[in-house]
Amino acid sequence: MITIGTASRPVGTGARRGFSPLRDLPALLWLIAVVVVSLAHRDLPAPRWLLIHLLLLGAVTHSILVWSQHFTDALLHNAPTAAAYRNRSVRLLLVNGGAAMVLFAVPTDRWVVAAVGASSVTLGVGWHAVSLVAQLRRALGSRFAVTVRYYVASAALLPLGALFGVLMVRGMSEQWHVRIMLAHVMVNVLGWMGLTVLGTVVTLWPTMLRTRIAEGAEEAARRALPLLLAGLLVGVAGCLADLRAVTGAGLLGYVAALVLLARPFVTAARAKPPMHFATWSVAAAVGWLATLVTILGVGVLVVPSWMDAHELANAITPGLAAGFGAQVLLGAMSYLVPVVVGRGPAGARAANVEMDRGGALRVAIVNVGTAVFLLPAPSPVRVVVSAVVLVAFAAFLPLMFRAMRAARRARQQPIESVPKEQRTGPAPAAADRPRGQVTGLAATGIALVVLAVAAGVAIDPTALAGTQHESSAAGIAATGETTRIEVSAANMRFTPDTVEVPAGNRLVIELTNADDTDVHDLVLDSGADSGRLSPGESTVLDIGVVGRDLEGWCSVVGHRQMGMVFHVRVTGLEDAARATHAHGDTGTGAGTGDSAADPDASMSDMAGMDHSGGATGSDAAADLDFAAAPEPGFVAHDPELPAVEGSRVHRRTFRVSEVQAEVAPGVRQQLWTYNGGMPGPTLHGRVGDRFVIRLVNDTQMGHSIDFHAGETPPDRSMRTIAPGESLIYRFTAKRSGIWLYHCSTMPMSVHIANGMFGAVVIDPPNLPRVDKSFLMVQSELYLGAQDGPVDATKVMEEEPDAVVFNGYANQYDHDQVDVRVGERVRIWVLDAGPSRPSSFHVVGEQFDTVFAEGAYLLERGNAEHGGSQVLSLGAAQGGFVELTFDKPGHYPFVSHLMVDAERGAHGIFNVTR
């Protein structure tokens, strides 16, 4: 048996003891940041990316640098000098500082900062690799020098992964993006992390198990390393060369090398089975790595396109992060922390007991929960399950502090009071527990995940308790026959959209979402609900016994109004009714949707039935009071136009997200937004500027974007992207004006009305300077339920509840726009619609300059005594007006379609001296 760096055997005579902030704190701080971001993810940009990279780029990368150096010292019998320790601290500073820069820059779309941060990480890791090579050359020979070669190989790969990451942040075509993304995952997860872990477990795994290294382990490790590297590099080459079959073959080659390493790994586990948290976690982590790489390799080979391969990689990445990355990190640390803080058998034993608390429970929750998360479960289920998994992971932090305290107390205990058998020799991993207790804890963990799944189902809005539905059987006796129907959903239609079913038959619908981009579902008025289906997904919907006509629809907001409805027509109803009466059979059936609701209940009175964007529950319009004031401390949307950026190339990331936001005092809606706001981010440039926009869909339905400021075929750039997908939209601003951008996914009116719009301002050449420049984007609110999405029926019937500037009714009455007497003011106005025109007017003032739709209608100094009172705009039109206030006062600005001014399109300029 080999012991690596235990407290009872210092690593070389120069081994440094004691606390080192740069060595000991960063991993802990990164893990705390993971927990904080998990709790606050709704308020942060790119939360999924941030969580994965806090864990992998932050905590895991730091730990790799620290522990690979530690094991190298132990395996090569190296005695570091004081200068070597200083160099190691500098490397850690470079890597952690660079990681922090990347984690700040990517969500905020600062690719130059991201490039600097990635370069810092690359420099630190590259220096680390050079140092390891130097130690190998100085070493006299070691049985396990191959482990250090794994570390060198992994460190040599990281710069390539960092390069891929920077290229994606900078922006590239979608065809390249999906392939580089896959290569990025392969290099960083399978290379940097995977090779480090696989090289380490050759020696660490039997050490953790307290058994001997299996015969042939060194030889297996030597043979596997070139195969792992070859598979990885072949896979990456396939991505770069646009050869998907080559990438799949490379991934499966990597899996074959894993099989070669598996024999000594399994042999050690059979000699002494894992019985504690640390060993269970590491075993599970290696299992997740092998399983998910196999799935990815096979998937890349069989899917029809790179986009499908990208979606598969995107889907399994959380499993690689949580199942592999987090578990191997926490498992290894659960073993190593007691060794380091124990400083002897008694302290290590006490620390081990703490680190192993609830071990079986935590391992069961993490692994079963991760499996559930990776399945196509409903969003509420995944949210609740991920919260339970987070708690299980986060338990490591307080347990680590308890372990440190327990070790300190044990060290302070008089030696006479310590049992003789605990004074010398290696401390066991933890106090052994009865097998029944371990099984019970594991079963409890599984039960908690099952309860989390049940809780997620219970809070799914499509299955809320208390919803009443009329039975599909309607009292008709079952015939014992089953009618099976295949239905496809595509292009805002069900095909077929009408089916006939003999009365009393059981109806089973095999539903397929045949759309390329849109998410769909099928909801019936009996309460049956297919759940949301992504493009290409299928499900079987068991309606149960049918004894009445049924109506169905797609419940995605606006799809029903676009004609996505489904009808079930019952035949032979009279004969079936007579048969039911003759047999005295109530015949309610046992299929999905057969509830105990009153069959005479009016369908229009059934609360919560309509998920398609009609008013359900409490209509927020009932709470709309245009005379009401917002809560104290209210701050309006900043009306100032952002300054023109210095660069002639504008690179931005727009993330589509669903947010709960107040749109009038006491009125909250679920908005669909670009980067969390309504309106979305304002782009400001000059004629000739280039714009590179990366659109990322972080929601559970399809969305898109259409920039009126650019000229490009809509087929690719404006297409709807499914949840989790992204695209790159490029255009050059050839003409000046204020241009609308909006979601172009059907029904377009509904997507715009629910917040998916914004402005691109392209200054006319030689535009005169002004003292103040403001932007007002007019739009309409069609209120659904409180905290619910837009009412699609109101949108279709053009019945807005409010018309607003910059997303909030009357907001500039409550937080007025400040201007000084004599200041030259320019007001850009855009009518985002989707349907109402605008007639922008400032009460008590006149405009001496009017610019509309790319041309001056009135220009100061060029019109003899001419002036203007309104800027008249249709939906999607825009322009600007200019004026100077000569006297102090409060000057209202409105849309002079007065009904709109009286329902929210109203604000005030506060003019002072």
LUMGULUM-972686 format. One record per residue (C-alpha): x, y, z; residue in one letter. Coordinates in steps of 0.05 Angstrom, whole numbers. Each point is the difference from the previous one (the first is absolute). Layout:
// LUMGULUM-972686
- X,Y,Z,a
...
//
This chain:
// LUMGULUM-972686
- 0,0,0,m
- 25,70,-17,i
- -16,61,44,t
- -1,66,-37,i
- 17,62,41,g
- -32,-21,66,t
- 12,40,63,a
- 40,-58,28,s
- 47,2,-60,r
- 19,70,-22,p
- 13,12,-73,v
- 75,12,-2,g
- 41,37,51,t
- -21,67,-28,g
- -75,-12,4,a
- -35,62,23,r
- -49,-7,58,r
- -51,50,25,g
- -51,45,-32,f
- 13,30,-70,s
- -56,47,-24,p
- 14,-7,-74,l
- 3,-76,6,r
- -55,-14,51,d
- -55,52,-10,l
- -18,7,-74,p
- -33,-68,-8,a
- -43,14,61,l
- -18,70,-25,l
- -18,-26,-70,w
- -46,-53,31,l
- -34,53,43,i
- -9,41,-63,a
- -34,-60,-34,v
- -50,-3,57,v
- -13,76,-1,v
- -10,1,-76,v
- -46,-60,5,s
- -44,39,48,l
- 2,65,-39,a
- 1,-28,-70,h
- -65,34,-23,r
- 31,68,9,d
- 66,-15,-35,l
- 20,-3,-73,p
- 16,-68,-30,a
- -12,-37,66,p
- 9,-70,-30,r
- 67,18,-31,w
- 21,36,63,l
- -15,-59,45,l
- 36,-51,-43,i
- 62,44,-7,h
- 2,21,73,l
- 5,-73,16,l
- 45,-25,-56,l
- 43,61,-18,l
- 1,25,72,g
- -1,-55,53,a
- 21,-60,-42,v
- 57,36,-37,t
- 29,28,64,h
- -4,-68,33,s
- 34,-33,-59,i
- 59,47,5,l
- 7,-10,75,v
- -9,-75,4,w
- 37,-20,-64,s
- 60,38,27,q
- -8,-34,68,h
- -4,-69,-30,f
- 59,14,-47,t
- 42,19,60,d
- -20,-64,35,a
- 9,-47,-59,l
- 66,29,-22,l
- 26,10,72,h
- 10,74,-13,n
- 20,49,54,a
- -24,69,-23,p
- 42,61,15,t
- -25,66,26,a
- 7,29,-70,a
- -43,-57,-28,a
- -55,16,50,y
- 2,73,-21,r
- -6,-20,-73,n
- -59,-45,16,r
- -35,58,35,s
- 10,44,-61,v
- -29,-54,-45,r
- -61,-7,45,l
- -9,76,-2,l
- 3,0,-76,l
- -50,-56,-7,v
- -51,24,51,n
- 6,72,-22,g
- -9,-19,-72,g
- -59,-45,16,a
- -34,58,37,a
- 10,44,-61,m
- -31,-52,-46,v
- -59,-11,47,l
- -13,75,0,f
- 12,13,-74,a
- -40,-55,-34,v
- -69,15,31,p
- 11,74,-11,t
- 25,-11,-72,d
- 69,31,9,r
- 40,-46,-46,w
- 65,39,7,v
- -1,-8,76,v
- -18,-73,-11,a
- 61,-8,-46,a
- 46,32,52,v
- -28,-45,55,g
- 6,-62,-43,a
- 72,19,-16,s
- 15,7,75,s
- -29,-69,13,v
- 39,-29,-58,t
- 65,32,24,l
- -9,-27,70,g
- -18,-71,-23,v
- 55,0,-53,g
- 51,20,53,w
- -26,-56,43,h
- 11,-50,-57,a
- 71,24,-11,v
- 14,-7,75,s
- -26,-72,0,l
- 43,-18,-60,v
- 61,28,36,a
- -16,-42,61,q
- -7,-62,-43,l
- 69,12,-31,r
- 33,9,68,r
- -34,-61,31,a
- 43,-63,8,l
- -58,-43,-23,g
- -67,-16,29,s
- -47,-58,-7,r
- -58,48,-10,f
- 32,55,-41,a
- -54,-15,-52,v
- -50,37,44,t
- 42,63,-7,v
- -1,-9,-76,r
- -76,1,3,y
- 5,67,36,y
- 47,28,-53,v
- -45,-24,-57,a
- -62,31,32,s
- 35,66,13,a
- 24,2,-73,a
- -72,-6,-24,l
- -30,56,41,l
- 27,57,-44,p
- -37,-30,-59,l
- -65,-3,40,g
- 10,72,23,a
- 10,22,-73,l
- -65,-34,-20,f
- -35,36,57,g
- 26,68,-20,v
- -20,-11,-73,l
- -71,-16,21,m
- -4,63,43,v
- 26,43,-58,r
- -54,-28,-45,g
- 0,-45,-61,m
- -49,-30,-49,s
- -49,-50,28,e
- 30,-56,-41,q
- 67,12,33,w
- -29,16,69,h
- -34,-68,9,v
- 63,-37,-19,r
- 48,43,40,i
- -46,-7,60,m
- 5,-76,-4,l
- 75,4,-7,a
- 4,47,59,h
- -38,-49,44,v
- 43,-59,-23,m
- 67,35,12,v
- -17,31,67,n
- -43,-55,32,v
- 29,-63,-31,l
- 71,28,-7,g
- 17,50,55,w
- -46,-32,52,m
- -7,-71,-26,g
- 74,-15,-9,l
- 18,30,67,t
- -52,-42,36,v
- 16,-64,-37,l
- 74,7,13,g
- -12,14,73,t
- -47,-58,15,v
- 54,-50,-22,v
- 32,12,68,t
- -51,39,40,l
- -57,-48,-9,w
- 32,-61,35,p
- 28,48,52,t
- -70,24,16,m
- -24,-72,4,l
- 58,-19,46,r
- 21,-56,-46,t
- 58,-16,-45,r
- 6,26,-71,i
- -24,-53,-48,a
- 52,-38,-39,e
- 10,30,-69,g
- -30,68,19,a
- 63,38,-21,e
- 3,-37,-67,e
- -74,14,-13,a
- 11,73,15,a
- 60,4,-47,r
- -39,-34,-57,r
- -63,41,11,a
- 32,70,-1,l
- 17,1,-75,p
- -67,-30,-17,l
- -37,52,41,l
- 40,56,-33,l
- -10,-30,-69,a
- -75,-7,9,g
- -6,71,26,l
- 41,32,-55,l
- -35,-40,-54,v
- -67,23,27,g
- 23,73,1,v
- 27,-7,-70,a
- -67,-26,-23,g
- -33,63,28,c
- 49,46,-35,l
- -4,-38,-66,a
- -76,-6,0,d
- 4,-76,3,l
- -52,-23,51,r
- 15,-74,-9,a
- 74,14,17,v
- -21,37,64,t
- -45,-58,20,g
- 55,-50,-13,a
- 49,41,41,g
- -48,2,59,l
- -10,-75,-3,l
- 75,-9,-3,g
- 4,39,65,y
- -52,-47,29,v
- 42,-61,-22,a
- 59,28,38,a
- -45,9,61,l
- -16,-74,-4,v
- 74,-15,2,l
- 7,40,64,l
- -63,-31,30,a
- 31,-68,16,r
- 48,22,55,p
- -53,49,25,f
- -51,-56,7,v
- 51,-49,27,t
- 17,47,58,a
- -74,11,14,a
- -13,-75,2,r
- 58,-10,47,a
- -29,51,48,k
- -68,28,-20,p
- -13,75,10,p
- -35,12,66,m
- 6,75,12,h
- -21,65,-31,f
- 68,16,-32,a
- 6,-67,-36,t
- -73,-2,-20,w
- 5,69,-30,s
- 63,-14,-40,v
- -28,-66,-26,a
- -65,34,-21,a
- 38,57,-33,a
- 42,-48,-43,v
- -64,-37,-17,g
- -34,64,-23,w
- 61,18,-42,l
- -1,-67,-36,a
- -75,-1,-9,t
- -8,71,-26,l
- 60,-4,-48,v
- -29,-64,-28,t
- -68,33,-10,i
- 33,60,-33,l
- 43,-43,-46,g
- -58,-43,-23,v
- -45,60,-5,g
- 49,40,-44,v
- 2,-60,-47,l
- -75,-10,-7,v
- -30,70,3,v
- -14,32,-68,p
- 38,66,10,s
- 52,39,40,w
- -57,40,31,m
- -29,-64,28,d
- 69,-20,26,a
- 6,69,32,h
- -68,-8,33,e
- 21,-68,27,l
- 65,28,28,a
- -39,58,30,n
- -49,-49,32,a
- 53,-44,33,i
- 48,56,21,t
- -37,10,68,p
- 11,-75,11,g
- 74,7,-14,l
- 4,60,46,a
- -40,-29,58,a
- 6,-75,-8,g
- 74,0,-19,f
- 32,67,17,g
- -34,17,66,a
- 0,-72,26,q
- 72,-15,-14,v
- 21,67,31,l
- -41,-9,64,l
- 17,-74,4,g
- 75,12,-5,a
- -3,59,48,m
- -40,-41,50,s
- 58,-48,2,y
- 57,50,-4,l
- -25,54,47,v
- 2,-46,62,p
- 70,-22,-21,v
- 24,73,-3,v
- -37,29,60,v
- 6,-62,44,g
- 77,3,8,r
- -1,-69,29,g
- -44,-61,8,p
- -45,28,55,a
- -14,66,-36,g
- -10,-35,-67,a
- -47,-51,31,r
- -43,55,32,a
- -2,40,-65,a
- -18,-61,-40,n
- -60,-14,44,v
- -27,70,-14,e
- 13,-2,-75,m
- -36,-67,-5,d
- -64,23,35,r
- -61,-17,-42,g
- 46,-26,-54,g
- -47,-52,-30,a
- -58,50,4,l
- 39,54,-37,r
- 27,-47,-53,v
- -69,-28,-14,a
- -31,69,-6,i
- 54,26,-46,v
- 1,-59,-48,n
- -74,-15,-4,v
- -16,74,-3,g
- 51,11,-56,t
- -31,-57,-39,a
- -69,30,7,v
- 26,69,-21,f
- 29,-29,-64,l
- -66,-34,-18,l
- -53,39,-40,p
- -37,18,64,a
- -47,61,6,p
- 35,65,19,s
- -30,4,71,p
- 24,-71,14,v
- 71,17,-22,r
- 0,64,42,v
- -21,-35,64,v
- 46,-60,-11,v
- 59,45,-15,s
- -13,38,65,a
- 3,-65,39,v
- 64,-20,-35,v
- 30,69,15,l
- -15,-10,74,v
- 35,-68,-2,a
- 61,30,-33,f
- 0,62,45,a
- 1,-44,62,a
- 74,-10,-14,f
- 15,71,23,l
- -26,-3,72,p
- 26,-71,6,l
- 70,23,-20,m
- -2,54,55,f
- -24,-52,50,r
- 57,-46,-22,a
- 52,54,11,m
- -28,14,69,r
- -3,-74,18,a
- 72,-10,-23,a
- 24,58,42,r
- -36,-26,62,r
- 28,-70,-11,a
- 71,28,-5,r
- -9,38,65,q
- -24,-63,35,q
- 53,-28,49,p
- 37,-59,-31,i
- -14,-42,62,e
- -75,4,-14,s
- 7,-24,-72,v
- -8,-76,-8,p
- 67,-33,-16,k
- -23,-27,-66,e
- -17,71,-24,q
- 68,31,18,r
- 38,-29,-60,t
- -15,-26,-68,g
- -45,27,-53,p
- -68,24,21,a
- -60,-36,-31,p
- -41,39,-50,a
- -57,5,50,a
- -33,-39,55,a
- -30,-62,-30,d
- -75,-3,1,r
- -48,-59,-4,p
- -19,-17,-72,r
- -73,8,17,g
- 11,72,22,q
- 36,16,-65,v
- -57,-32,-41,t
- -51,39,40,g
- 35,66,-13,l
- 5,-15,-74,a
- -74,-18,-3,a
- -17,64,36,t
- 40,39,-52,g
- -38,-34,-57,i
- -66,13,36,a
- 17,74,6,l
- 13,5,-74,v
- -66,-35,-14,v
- -35,50,46,l
- 34,56,-37,a
- -26,-27,-66,v
- -70,-4,30,a
- 6,72,25,a
- 21,23,-69,g
- -60,-34,-31,v
- -45,30,53,a
- 22,72,-15,i
- -3,-9,-76,d
- -51,53,-22,p
- -32,-51,-47,t
- -16,-46,59,a
- -19,47,56,l
- -44,-29,54,a
- -71,25,-2,g
- -7,4,-75,t
- -67,-28,-21,q
- -11,-37,-65,h
- -59,-37,-29,e
- 11,-75,-8,s
- 15,-22,-71,s
- -45,-60,11,a
- -61,43,20,a
- -35,-61,30,g
- 7,-45,-62,i
- 18,-73,12,a
- 66,-26,-24,a
- -1,-45,-61,t
- 67,-32,15,g
- 26,23,-68,e
- 58,49,-11,t
- 7,52,-55,t
- 72,20,-14,r
- 13,64,-39,i
- 67,28,-25,e
- 1,76,3,v
- 56,47,-21,s
- 10,72,21,a
- 33,48,-49,a
- -9,67,-33,n
- -52,22,51,m
- -46,-59,-17,r
- -16,-69,26,f
- -4,-53,-55,t
- -52,-27,0,p
- -36,54,38,d
- -66,-39,5,t
- -8,-73,18,v
- -62,-45,9,e
- -4,-49,57,v
- -56,-50,14,p
- -36,17,65,a
- 27,-42,58,g
- 67,-14,-33,n
- 65,16,35,r
- 38,53,-39,l
- 76,-1,-3,v
- 36,56,-38,i
- 71,-10,-23,e
- 24,73,-6,l
- 63,22,-36,t
- 28,70,-4,n
- 20,2,-73,a
- 21,73,1,d
- 72,17,-12,d
- 4,54,53,t
- -63,12,41,d
- -21,-33,65,v
- -72,-27,1,h
- -47,-39,43,d
- -72,-25,-1,l
- -50,17,55,v
- -71,-26,0,l
- -60,28,37,d
- -4,-66,38,s
- 65,20,35,g
- 45,-46,-40,a
- 67,33,-15,d
- 58,-25,-41,s
- 51,46,32,g
- 47,43,-41,r
- 35,-36,-58,l
- 64,26,-30,s
- 10,-7,-76,p
- 2,-73,-19,g
- -26,-26,67,e
- -60,-47,6,s
- -46,-23,55,t
- -61,-44,11,v
- -61,35,29,l
- -52,-47,30,d
- -66,37,0,i
- -41,-56,30,g
- -71,-20,-18,v
- -32,52,-46,v
- -75,14,6,g
- -4,72,-24,r
- 31,47,-50,d
- 67,28,24,l
- 36,64,-18,e
- 75,6,3,g
- 54,52,-15,w
- 74,16,6,c
- 9,37,66,s
- 64,37,-21,v
- -20,73,4,v
- -31,24,-65,g
- 1,-68,-36,h
- -74,-13,12,r
- -18,68,-28,q
- 41,-16,-62,m
- -46,-59,-14,g
- 36,-56,37,m
- -64,-36,23,v
- -21,-72,1,f
- -69,-32,0,h
- -24,-68,22,v
- -69,-19,-28,r
- -38,-58,31,v
- -41,-46,-45,t
- -56,-48,20,g
- -16,39,62,l
- -74,-17,3,e
- 12,-75,-4,d
- 54,4,53,a
- -46,41,46,a
- -55,-52,-6,r
- 49,-56,15,a
- 27,38,60,t
- -71,11,27,h
- -19,-73,-11,a
- 60,-24,41,h
- -4,55,52,g
- 74,14,-12,d
- 27,69,19,t
- 59,-14,-46,g
- 46,55,22,t
- 61,-40,-21,g
- 69,2,28,a
- 40,38,-52,g
- 39,64,9,t
- -46,59,8,g
- -60,-39,29,d
- -12,43,62,s
- -57,4,49,a
- -21,70,-22,a
- -74,17,-11,d
- -16,-20,-72,p
- -48,59,-6,d
- 53,51,18,a
- 8,56,-51,s
- 67,-7,-34,m
- 8,76,-2,s
- -3,1,76,d
- 55,-51,12,m
- 58,37,32,a
- 69,-12,-26,g
- -21,-41,-60,m
- 27,46,-55,d
- 75,3,-2,h
- 3,33,-68,s
- 4,72,22,g
- -73,15,14,g
- -20,28,68,a
- 7,-55,52,t
- -11,12,74,g
- 8,72,23,s
- 2,47,-61,d
- 55,52,12,a
- -42,51,-38,a
- -47,2,60,a
- 58,27,42,d
- 19,54,-51,l
- -8,70,29,d
- 32,55,-41,f
- -7,48,59,a
- 40,-45,46,a
- 72,13,19,a
- 55,-52,2,p
- 34,-21,65,e
- 47,50,32,p
- 69,-3,-30,g
- -26,-14,-70,f
- 52,14,-54,v
- -23,6,-72,a
- 33,-32,-60,h
- 59,46,-18,d
- -27,43,-57,p
- 69,26,-23,e
- 25,-28,-66,l
- 66,-38,12,p
- 61,32,-32,a
- 28,-26,-65,v
- 54,-52,13,e
- 70,16,-24,g
- 7,-66,-38,s
- -29,-6,-70,r
- -15,-73,14,v
- -54,-12,53,h
- 1,-69,32,r
- -56,-16,48,r
- -34,-61,29,t
- -76,1,6,f
- -27,-53,47,r
- -74,-15,-4,v
- -29,-8,69,s
- -66,-1,36,e
- -5,50,57,v
- -53,23,49,q
- -5,76,-4,a
- -45,56,22,e
- -30,37,-60,v
- -45,47,39,a
- -10,14,74,p
- -24,-66,31,g
- -1,-37,-67,v
- 51,-54,-15,r
- 8,-42,-62,q
- 43,-57,-24,q
- 39,33,-57,l
- 42,-31,-55,w
- 61,44,-6,t
- 67,12,-32,y
- 50,4,57,n
- -54,7,53,g
- -31,67,-19,g
- -59,29,-38,m
- 21,31,-46,p
- 64,-39,-14,g
- 70,29,-4,p
- 8,62,-43,t
- 53,-3,-54,l
- 29,67,-23,h
- 47,7,-59,g
- 17,36,-65,r
- -11,-13,-73,v
- 50,-54,-20,g
- 5,-32,69,d
- -2,-76,3,r
- -41,-37,53,f
- 13,-71,22,v
- -56,-24,46,i
- 0,-68,33,r
- -71,-21,18,l
- -6,-53,55,v
- -68,-30,18,n
- -1,-14,75,d
- -76,-12,2,t
- -44,-61,-9,q
- -30,21,-67,m
- 24,22,-69,g
- 21,72,-13,h
- 37,41,-53,s
- 22,70,-18,i
- -9,47,-60,d
- 42,63,-6,f
- -32,50,-46,h
- 66,38,-1,a
- 33,-54,-42,g
- -12,-32,-68,e
- 7,-75,1,t
- -39,-61,-24,p
- -48,-18,56,p
- 5,-75,-12,d
- 59,-11,46,r
- 12,62,42,s
- -73,10,20,m
- -19,-73,9,r
- -31,-23,65,t
- 50,-35,46,i
- -21,-54,49,a
- 14,3,75,p
- 74,-3,15,g
- 21,18,-71,e
- 36,62,-25,s
- 15,35,-66,l
- 44,57,-25,i
- -35,58,-35,y
- 45,46,-40,r
- -18,64,-37,f
- 30,65,-23,t
- -38,65,13,a
- -4,30,-70,k
- -53,53,14,r
- -14,48,57,s
- -63,1,43,g
- -29,-33,61,i
- -15,-73,-15,w
- -43,-51,36,l
- 25,-69,18,y
- -49,-53,24,h
- -14,-74,6,c
- -27,-27,-66,s
- -26,-66,27,t
- -74,-11,-13,m
- -46,28,24,p
- 46,59,-8,m
- -50,49,29,s
- -2,-39,66,v
- 75,-5,6,h
- 8,75,-11,i
- -57,16,47,a
- 32,-41,55,n
- 65,40,-1,g
- 43,-25,-57,m
- 21,64,-34,f
- 52,55,2,g
- 33,56,-39,a
- 61,9,-44,v
- 18,73,-9,v
- 45,16,-60,i
- 20,74,1,d
- -8,38,-66,p
- 67,25,-26,p
- 21,67,29,n
- -54,-2,53,l
- 7,64,42,p
- 18,-7,73,r
- -54,13,52,v
- 1,8,75,d
- -48,-58,16,k
- -22,-59,-42,s
- -58,-44,22,f
- -32,-63,-27,l
- -75,-17,8,m
- -24,-68,-26,v
- -76,-4,-1,q
- -33,-68,7,s
- -66,-31,22,e
- -17,-44,59,l
- -51,-55,-7,y
- -5,-24,72,l
- -11,-72,18,g
- -5,-27,71,a
- 43,30,55,q
- 70,-27,-9,d
- -23,-34,-64,g
- 18,12,-73,p
- -35,43,-51,v
- -73,-12,-16,d
- 5,-24,-72,a
- -74,8,-13,t
- 3,74,17,k
- 59,7,-48,v
- -38,-32,-57,m
- -60,43,14,e
- 43,63,6,e
- -26,17,70,e
- 59,27,39,p
- -7,14,74,d
- 56,53,-1,a
- 46,36,-47,v
- 68,17,31,v
- 68,32,-11,f
- 60,-44,14,n
- -40,-57,30,g
- -37,31,60,y
- -65,40,3,a
- 9,73,18,n
- 69,-13,28,q
- 27,69,-18,y
- -56,33,39,d
- 28,-32,63,h
- 74,6,-18,d
- 1,61,-44,q
- 51,15,-54,v
- 45,57,21,d
- 20,55,-50,v
- 28,70,9,r
- -25,64,-32,v
- 37,14,-65,g
- 26,-71,-10,e
- -7,-28,-70,r
- -40,-65,6,v
- -7,-56,-50,r
- -54,-53,11,i
- 4,-64,-40,w
- -67,-35,-5,v
- -15,-71,-23,l
- -68,-31,-6,d
- 11,-74,16,a
- -74,-16,-5,g
- -18,-53,-13,p
- -63,35,-25,s
- -12,71,24,r
- 27,63,-35,p
- 32,56,39,s
- -6,76,-4,s
- 56,26,44,f
- -13,70,29,h
- 30,43,55,v
- -53,42,33,v
- 17,75,0,g
- 57,-6,-51,e
- 13,-5,-74,q
- 53,-38,-40,f
- 47,37,-45,d
- 31,-64,-28,t
- -36,-63,-21,v
- 34,-62,-28,f
- -44,-59,-19,a
- 16,-65,-36,e
- 69,21,-23,g
- -15,71,-24,a
- -8,69,28,y
- -72,26,-3,l
- 21,65,34,l
- 71,24,13,e
- 19,58,44,r
- 24,59,-41,g
- -26,-29,-66,n
- -74,16,9,a
- -27,71,0,e
- -38,7,67,h
- -20,-73,-6,g
- -14,-46,60,g
- -32,-66,19,s
- -47,-22,54,q
- 3,-77,-6,v
- 43,-56,-27,l
- -49,-47,-31,s
- 21,-73,-5,l
- -30,-66,-20,g
- 19,-66,32,a
- 75,-14,-10,a
- 14,72,-22,q
- 46,48,35,g
- 36,67,-2,g
- 20,57,45,f
- -21,71,18,v
- 40,57,28,e
- -19,59,43,l
- 25,49,52,t
- -39,17,63,f
- 1,75,12,d
- -34,2,68,k
- 0,-45,62,p
- -61,-43,13,g
- -30,-69,-7,h
- -11,-18,-72,y
- -40,-64,-13,p
- 18,-44,-59,f
- -53,-47,-28,v
- -25,-39,-59,s
- -53,48,-25,h
- -47,-57,-16,l
- -30,22,66,m
- -30,-66,20,v
- 72,-26,1,d
- 25,59,39,a
- -54,-14,51,e
- 20,-73,7,r
- 75,6,12,g
- 34,36,-58,a
- 15,61,42,h
- 61,30,34,g
- 28,67,23,i
- 61,41,-15,f
- 21,36,63,n
- 33,64,-26,v
- 41,41,49,t
- 50,56,-3,r
//
